[in-house]
Amino acid sequence: MLEANNLRDLAGIRHGFFSREGGVSGGVFTSLNCGFGSGDAPENVTANRELALRRLNLGPDALNTCFQVHSATAVDATAPWSRDVRPEADAMVSTKPGMAIGILTADCAPVLLADVEAGVIGAAHAGWRGALSGVLESVVNTMVARGARLRSITAAVGPCIHQDSYEVGGEFHDAFVADDPVYDRFFVPAARHGHYQFDLMGFVVSRLQAMDLSSIETVPVDTYREENGFFSFRRATHRGEKDYGRGLSMIVLES
């Protein structure tokens, strides 16, 4: 489990960006696969989530996650919900002590946020679609609606795919530049003609910086290259593997 220094230094919250190590799953899901959306046995995923929760001194029913759809939707997590009724969303906000909110990723950027003075936490799944369409702004705006202040929000971007590992086609680049020409700065030419390398982490950080938050930190780990440390959708795709595990990142207000 990795932590961001700026969140670790805050009193009243616990958080973690979990690697793929220390779980019970096997095969392509080895070993701490926390995604029910994978083809892993549900009992393995349940056991893995309980292991992760234990690391934060939480019980087995203390975690809320969403059905992630690469949207800009943020929801309030006011009470625990079951896996069968979890909302379609890519960000959550909570003011409830003892209830963790979690994000599942396998190359996308997990973002954890907190305003400890207001007692408000947030978590966002920032893939390129969600980040471009405004999921980070949605989670911050929802936090503010629950009493947080922009200049009091601490944010951390966890392990995700890095620019050297993220080759994209020209149409991908063109879609970003059509949205805002300044986004060209997050691309460099790739070895293949007409292709680019995209800086997802840099893009996510820039969207957070534009909101003038108190503190923004990154955990500089490339999920694609850290084969034994983190799950990667892109690495699995390049290898022709039919499925992949999902890593968990979560944050909780202390009771």
VEXPALO-790930 format. One record per residue (C-alpha): residue number from 1; residue in three letters; chain; y, z, x. Coordinates in steps of 0.2 Angstrom, whole numbers, plus 5000, padded with zeros to 4 digits. Layout:
<atoms>
{atom NUM, ala, A, {Y, Z, X}} ...
</atoms>
This chain:
<atoms>
{atom 1, met, A, {5000, 5000, 5000}} {atom 2, leu, A, {5017, 4995, 5006}} {atom 3, glu, A, {5034, 5003, 5002}} {atom 4, ala, A, {5052, 4997, 5003}} {atom 5, asn, A, {5063, 5009, 5013}} {atom 6, asn, A, {5077, 5009, 5001}} {atom 7, leu, A, {5066, 5014, 4986}} {atom 8, arg, A, {5056, 5026, 4996}} {atom 9, asp, A, {5072, 5036, 5001}} {atom 10, leu, A, {5076, 5038, 4982}} {atom 11, ala, A, {5072, 5055, 4974}} {atom 12, gly, A, {5063, 5055, 4957}} {atom 13, ile, A, {5053, 5038, 4958}} {atom 14, arg, A, {5037, 5032, 4966}} {atom 15, his, A, {5032, 5014, 4970}} {atom 16, gly, A, {5020, 5003, 4979}} {atom 17, phe, A, {5017, 4985, 4983}} {atom 18, phe, A, {4998, 4985, 4984}} {atom 19, ser, A, {4988, 4974, 4996}} {atom 20, arg, A, {4971, 4967, 4992}} {atom 21, glu, A, {4962, 4981, 5001}} {atom 22, gly, A, {4953, 4996, 4995}} {atom 23, gly, A, {4945, 4990, 4979}} {atom 24, val, A, {4928, 4987, 4971}} {atom 25, ser, A, {4929, 4968, 4968}} {atom 26, gly, A, {4919, 4955, 4978}} {atom 27, gly, A, {4919, 4937, 4982}} {atom 28, val, A, {4936, 4928, 4980}} {atom 29, phe, A, {4942, 4944, 4971}} {atom 30, thr, A, {4939, 4955, 4986}} {atom 31, ser, A, {4944, 4969, 4984}} {atom 32, leu, A, {4958, 4977, 4974}} {atom 33, asn, A, {4960, 4963, 4961}} {atom 34, cys, A, {4971, 4970, 4947}} {atom 35, gly, A, {4973, 4955, 4936}} {atom 36, phe, A, {4963, 4954, 4920}} {atom 37, gly, A, {4969, 4936, 4919}} {atom 38, ser, A, {4957, 4932, 4933}} {atom 39, gly, A, {4938, 4928, 4931}} {atom 40, asp, A, {4934, 4945, 4938}} {atom 41, ala, A, {4923, 4957, 4928}} {atom 42, pro, A, {4935, 4968, 4917}} {atom 43, glu, A, {4927, 4984, 4923}} {atom 44, asn, A, {4931, 4979, 4941}} {atom 45, val, A, {4949, 4976, 4937}} {atom 46, thr, A, {4950, 4993, 4927}} {atom 47, ala, A, {4943, 5002, 4942}} {atom 48, asn, A, {4955, 4994, 4954}} {atom 49, arg, A, {4970, 4998, 4943}} {atom 50, glu, A, {4964, 5016, 4942}} {atom 51, leu, A, {4962, 5017, 4961}} {atom 52, ala, A, {4980, 5010, 4963}} {atom 53, leu, A, {4987, 5023, 4950}} {atom 54, arg, A, {4978, 5037, 4960}} {atom 55, arg, A, {4988, 5032, 4975}} {atom 56, leu, A, {5004, 5036, 4965}} {atom 57, asn, A, {4996, 5052, 4958}} {atom 58, leu, A, {4995, 5044, 4941}} {atom 59, gly, A, {4981, 5045, 4928}} {atom 60, pro, A, {4971, 5029, 4922}} {atom 61, asp, A, {4982, 5026, 4907}} {atom 62, ala, A, {4999, 5027, 4915}} {atom 63, leu, A, {5002, 5008, 4918}} {atom 64, asn, A, {5010, 4995, 4908}} {atom 65, thr, A, {5009, 4977, 4913}} {atom 66, cys, A, {5014, 4961, 4903}} {atom 67, phe, A, {5005, 4944, 4899}} {atom 68, gln, A, {5015, 4935, 4912}} {atom 69, val, A, {5021, 4917, 4908}} {atom 70, his, A, {5034, 4913, 4921}} {atom 71, ser, A, {5048, 4916, 4909}} {atom 72, ala, A, {5065, 4925, 4909}} {atom 73, thr, A, {5060, 4937, 4896}} {atom 74, ala, A, {5062, 4956, 4900}} {atom 75, val, A, {5056, 4969, 4888}} {atom 76, asp, A, {5057, 4988, 4885}} {atom 77, ala, A, {5042, 4998, 4890}} {atom 78, thr, A, {5045, 5013, 4879}} {atom 79, ala, A, {5027, 5018, 4876}} {atom 80, pro, A, {5010, 5013, 4883}} {atom 81, trp, A, {5002, 4998, 4876}} {atom 82, ser, A, {4985, 4991, 4876}} {atom 83, arg, A, {4979, 4976, 4886}} {atom 84, asp, A, {4976, 4967, 4869}} {atom 85, val, A, {4994, 4969, 4863}} {atom 86, arg, A, {5004, 4967, 4879}} {atom 87, pro, A, {5019, 4957, 4877}} {atom 88, glu, A, {5022, 4939, 4884}} {atom 89, ala, A, {5036, 4943, 4897}} {atom 90, asp, A, {5039, 4943, 4915}} {atom 91, ala, A, {5050, 4959, 4917}} {atom 92, met, A, {5050, 4977, 4910}} {atom 93, val, A, {5062, 4991, 4910}} {atom 94, ser, A, {5058, 5009, 4907}} {atom 95, thr, A, {5066, 5026, 4905}} {atom 96, lys, A, {5050, 5035, 4902}} {atom 97, pro, A, {5045, 5047, 4916}} {atom 98, gly, A, {5026, 5046, 4921}} {atom 99, met, A, {5023, 5029, 4914}} {atom 100, ala, A, {5022, 5016, 4928}} {atom 101, ile, A, {5027, 4997, 4925}} {atom 102, gly, A, {5018, 4984, 4935}} {atom 103, ile, A, {5019, 4966, 4940}} {atom 104, leu, A, {5005, 4955, 4946}} {atom 105, thr, A, {5007, 4942, 4959}} {atom 106, ala, A, {4998, 4930, 4970}} {atom 107, asp, A, {5012, 4922, 4980}} {atom 108, cys, A, {5026, 4925, 4967}} {atom 109, ala, A, {5039, 4938, 4972}} {atom 110, pro, A, {5037, 4955, 4964}} {atom 111, val, A, {5054, 4964, 4962}} {atom 112, leu, A, {5055, 4983, 4959}} {atom 113, leu, A, {5072, 4991, 4954}} {atom 114, ala, A, {5079, 5008, 4950}} {atom 115, asp, A, {5094, 5018, 4946}} {atom 116, val, A, {5089, 5036, 4948}} {atom 117, glu, A, {5105, 5043, 4942}} {atom 118, ala, A, {5103, 5035, 4925}} {atom 119, gly, A, {5084, 5037, 4925}} {atom 120, val, A, {5081, 5018, 4923}} {atom 121, ile, A, {5068, 5008, 4932}} {atom 122, gly, A, {5063, 4989, 4931}} {atom 123, ala, A, {5050, 4977, 4937}} {atom 124, ala, A, {5051, 4958, 4938}} {atom 125, his, A, {5039, 4944, 4941}} {atom 126, ala, A, {5049, 4931, 4950}} {atom 127, gly, A, {5041, 4915, 4953}} {atom 128, trp, A, {5052, 4899, 4956}} {atom 129, arg, A, {5052, 4896, 4937}} {atom 130, gly, A, {5057, 4913, 4932}} {atom 131, ala, A, {5069, 4916, 4946}} {atom 132, leu, A, {5078, 4899, 4942}} {atom 133, ser, A, {5078, 4902, 4923}} {atom 134, gly, A, {5085, 4920, 4925}} {atom 135, val, A, {5072, 4933, 4925}} {atom 136, leu, A, {5081, 4944, 4938}} {atom 137, glu, A, {5097, 4944, 4928}} {atom 138, ser, A, {5087, 4948, 4912}} {atom 139, val, A, {5079, 4963, 4920}} {atom 140, val, A, {5095, 4969, 4927}} {atom 141, asn, A, {5105, 4966, 4911}} {atom 142, thr, A, {5091, 4976, 4901}} {atom 143, met, A, {5093, 4990, 4914}} {atom 144, val, A, {5112, 4991, 4911}} {atom 145, ala, A, {5109, 4991, 4892}} {atom 146, arg, A, {5098, 5007, 4895}} {atom 147, gly, A, {5112, 5016, 4904}} {atom 148, ala, A, {5110, 5009, 4922}} {atom 149, arg, A, {5126, 5004, 4932}} {atom 150, leu, A, {5125, 4988, 4943}} {atom 151, arg, A, {5132, 4997, 4959}} {atom 152, ser, A, {5119, 5011, 4957}} {atom 153, ile, A, {5104, 4999, 4956}} {atom 154, thr, A, {5092, 4998, 4971}} {atom 155, ala, A, {5081, 4983, 4972}} {atom 156, ala, A, {5066, 4978, 4983}} {atom 157, val, A, {5057, 4961, 4984}} {atom 158, gly, A, {5039, 4963, 4989}} {atom 159, pro, A, {5027, 4952, 4998}} {atom 160, cys, A, {5027, 4934, 4993}} {atom 161, ile, A, {5024, 4917, 5000}} {atom 162, his, A, {5037, 4912, 5014}} {atom 163, gln, A, {5046, 4896, 5017}} {atom 164, asp, A, {5034, 4890, 5031}} {atom 165, ser, A, {5020, 4891, 5019}} {atom 166, tyr, A, {5028, 4884, 5004}} {atom 167, glu, A, {5029, 4865, 5004}} {atom 168, val, A, {5035, 4856, 4989}} {atom 169, gly, A, {5039, 4839, 4983}} {atom 170, gly, A, {5055, 4830, 4981}} {atom 171, glu, A, {5056, 4832, 4962}} {atom 172, phe, A, {5055, 4851, 4965}} {atom 173, his, A, {5070, 4851, 4976}} {atom 174, asp, A, {5079, 4839, 4965}} {atom 175, ala, A, {5077, 4851, 4950}} {atom 176, phe, A, {5085, 4865, 4959}} {atom 177, val, A, {5099, 4855, 4966}} {atom 178, ala, A, {5102, 4848, 4948}} {atom 179, asp, A, {5104, 4866, 4942}} {atom 180, asp, A, {5116, 4870, 4956}} {atom 181, pro, A, {5120, 4860, 4972}} {atom 182, val, A, {5121, 4875, 4982}} {atom 183, tyr, A, {5103, 4878, 4980}} {atom 184, asp, A, {5100, 4865, 4993}} {atom 185, arg, A, {5102, 4878, 5006}} {atom 186, phe, A, {5085, 4886, 5001}} {atom 187, phe, A, {5076, 4870, 5007}} {atom 188, val, A, {5072, 4862, 5024}} {atom 189, pro, A, {5063, 4846, 5027}} {atom 190, ala, A, {5044, 4847, 5028}} {atom 191, ala, A, {5033, 4837, 5040}} {atom 192, arg, A, {5028, 4825, 5026}} {atom 193, his, A, {5041, 4813, 5021}} {atom 194, gly, A, {5050, 4817, 5005}} {atom 195, his, A, {5044, 4835, 5005}} {atom 196, tyr, A, {5052, 4851, 5008}} {atom 197, gln, A, {5049, 4869, 5013}} {atom 198, phe, A, {5056, 4881, 4999}} {atom 199, asp, A, {5062, 4899, 5003}} {atom 200, leu, A, {5057, 4908, 4988}} {atom 201, met, A, {5061, 4925, 4995}} {atom 202, gly, A, {5079, 4919, 5000}} {atom 203, phe, A, {5082, 4912, 4983}} {atom 204, val, A, {5077, 4928, 4974}} {atom 205, val, A, {5088, 4939, 4986}} {atom 206, ser, A, {5102, 4927, 4983}} {atom 207, arg, A, {5101, 4930, 4964}} {atom 208, leu, A, {5100, 4948, 4966}} {atom 209, gln, A, {5115, 4948, 4978}} {atom 210, ala, A, {5126, 4939, 4965}} {atom 211, met, A, {5124, 4954, 4954}} {atom 212, asp, A, {5132, 4966, 4967}} {atom 213, leu, A, {5119, 4979, 4966}} {atom 214, ser, A, {5119, 4995, 4977}} {atom 215, ser, A, {5105, 4990, 4989}} {atom 216, ile, A, {5093, 4975, 4991}} {atom 217, glu, A, {5078, 4976, 5003}} {atom 218, thr, A, {5063, 4964, 5007}} {atom 219, val, A, {5046, 4968, 5012}} {atom 220, pro, A, {5044, 4953, 5024}} {atom 221, val, A, {5025, 4949, 5022}} {atom 222, asp, A, {5019, 4931, 5019}} {atom 223, thr, A, {5005, 4932, 5006}} {atom 224, tyr, A, {4999, 4915, 5010}} {atom 225, arg, A, {4996, 4919, 5029}} {atom 226, glu, A, {4990, 4937, 5026}} {atom 227, glu, A, {4972, 4932, 5021}} {atom 228, asn, A, {4964, 4949, 5022}} {atom 229, gly, A, {4980, 4958, 5016}} {atom 230, phe, A, {4986, 4949, 5000}} {atom 231, phe, A, {4980, 4937, 4987}} {atom 232, ser, A, {4987, 4919, 4987}} {atom 233, phe, A, {4986, 4906, 4973}} {atom 234, arg, A, {4991, 4892, 4985}} {atom 235, arg, A, {4979, 4897, 4998}} {atom 236, ala, A, {4965, 4897, 4985}} {atom 237, thr, A, {4970, 4880, 4979}} {atom 238, his, A, {4971, 4873, 4997}} {atom 239, arg, A, {4953, 4879, 4999}} {atom 240, gly, A, {4946, 4872, 4983}} {atom 241, glu, A, {4942, 4889, 4976}} {atom 242, lys, A, {4942, 4890, 4957}} {atom 243, asp, A, {4950, 4907, 4955}} {atom 244, tyr, A, {4960, 4920, 4964}} {atom 245, gly, A, {4964, 4939, 4963}} {atom 246, arg, A, {4981, 4946, 4958}} {atom 247, gly, A, {4990, 4960, 4968}} {atom 248, leu, A, {4999, 4974, 4959}} {atom 249, ser, A, {5016, 4981, 4962}} {atom 250, met, A, {5022, 4996, 4952}} {atom 251, ile, A, {5036, 5009, 4950}} {atom 252, val, A, {5037, 5025, 4940}} {atom 253, leu, A, {5049, 5038, 4936}} {atom 254, glu, A, {5043, 5055, 4941}} {atom 255, ser, A, {5039, 5067, 4927}} 
</atoms>
